[in-house]
Amino acid sequence: MLSRIADVLVPAVGRLTVTTDPGTELAPGSIVAANHTSLADPAIVTAALHRLGAEPVIMAAAGLWRVPVLGRALAREGHIPVIRGDRRAAAALDAAAEALEQGRLVLIYAEGGLPRRRDAAEAAPGTFRSGLARLVERTGAPVVPVGQAGARRITSGSAAKQLAGLLTAPLRRPDLHVHVGAPVELAGDRAIRTARARTAVTTAWRTAAAHLREPAALAA
């Protein structure tokens, strides 16, 4: 259901384009790692993956499960709540590992939160937390790096600015782009796996941001 909703909502607020690397494959049991810049980007990434025939299980902040209607939909479809800064966070990795074993795709935001910036500009992904590397250690699953750009043109900044951005987006319809990279096998210790995953997602983000002529990507 979330994929279908994203298919309707995203074209209403922006112009989404999607590209892939040669050899890109969204094989069953893969981890999809994406950069996180805005409250809007989960819908954008979900819509992009749906265009490629994929409907991922999403690891997301547990607070979303308290939102009426949305929370019930998330629970019904098997998405995974993440309770940050709590020992119960390990349960999210258990659920993700089980989903991978069942052949589902699992979408993870390894940065663990949104950037604390108020502007709408793009920037490279921040520091990755260890959850992605730990999930790879447990499952051996390949990682598909995804870079998205343009979500901050819909919502970014203060609460008032985000609301204004969302309300005006159907009139502005900003350009949005998602790039899906080729799968990578992460080897080495936890720190090395984490660094390699961040490099792969950063490369995918740079491709997406350059597609939108974002200064941060063009300068790099």
Disulfide bonds with the S-S distance in Angstrom:
none
